Amino acid sequence: MRKKGFKVLISVTCLVMVLAFALPMVAGCGPGTMKIGITQIVTHPALDANRQGFIDQMAEEGFVEGENVEYDYRTPEGDMTVAASIAQKFVTDKVDLILAIATPTAQACVQATEGTDIEVVFGSVTDPVAAGLVDSWDSPGGSVTGISDWADVGTQIQLVVDIMPDVKKLGVIYNAGEVNSKVQVDELKKVAPAMGITEIVEATAATSADVLAAAQSLVGRVDAIWIPTDNTVVSAFESVVKVSEDNQIPLFAADVATVERGAIGTPGIDYYQLGRECGQVAARILKGESPADIPVKKVDMTDLFLNPSAAERMGVTIPQSVLDQATEIVEE
């Protein structure tokens, strides 16, 4: 009986040891590993660059995926019901921090984390105050801060005028449900008259499936089209390019990534660099700083992307004086 009891004890001990080693592997992360939720409203190049810049910067800050960080990346692809579900899942999973890319997903995450100790870093949000994410740019308050992709609208529209001095009617396509887009369109209406633009013609698209029809509605009504950093429209940008090329309507946009996709050009920001700055902020928070004390930062407009071939297809020629200022010329 004594031998049998000893064997049982040994068996139980071995089982406990096996479970002790196996459980961390089943859970997917070992002791000390942080879990970070990442969500972006849709898949498109600028937001993808934001995400990658964040991950790369975090690694430089000592938070390395597969070593001491586990990322849970999810996108609702424009569906706000899904965006809310993703945000709630992060809360249920008790992640250590959330990176919310773009205004709609940031709003969903801030709402879901209210009353918890989960901190949120946002990226690619145009106006976080108007979106209700923070109290102010300098003193965010609460558990949220981040990096804005605010790009000076006046500078962008000046490019349109530099290439098309006679432009009078400017079309704009945007999702009226995106606060970031509404802010940019309001700014457009303020700056346009001083540049000789007499009319802003609006076309709205609630979903990416509506973008083609919105673009078609501008045919014959405008001299050119400008697209703000609107996630819905940019996710279906090729639809606007087709309408513009087929109807010889010059197309400009606020997102530098769209220039490679067929826009004539834009001065803008580097979304990969924006992501790296999000990573710097996240690292500061994970090392003990409070988001309430970290001001929201705007990324500098350092780039001028131009696509002469796209301009030619839309019936315009980019002046040499403008080409000389380009930091990137897209060759097709």
Secondary structure, DSSP 8 states (H G I E B T S, - for coil): -HHHHHHHHHHHHHHHHHHHHHHHHHHTS-TT-EEEEEEESS--HHHHHHHHHHHHHHHHTT--BTTTEEEEEE--TT-HHHHHHHHHHHHHTT-SEEEEESHHHHHHHHHHHTTSS-EEEEEEES-TTTTTS-S-SS---TTEEEEE----HHHHHHHHHHH-TT--EEEEEE-TT-HHHHHHHHHHHHHTGGGT--EEEEEE-SSGGGHHHHHHTTTTT-SEEEE-S-HHHHHTHHHHHHHHHHTT--EEES-THHHHTT--EEEE--HHHHHHHHHHHHHHHHTT--GGGS--EE----EEEE-HHHHHHTT----HHHHTT-SEE---
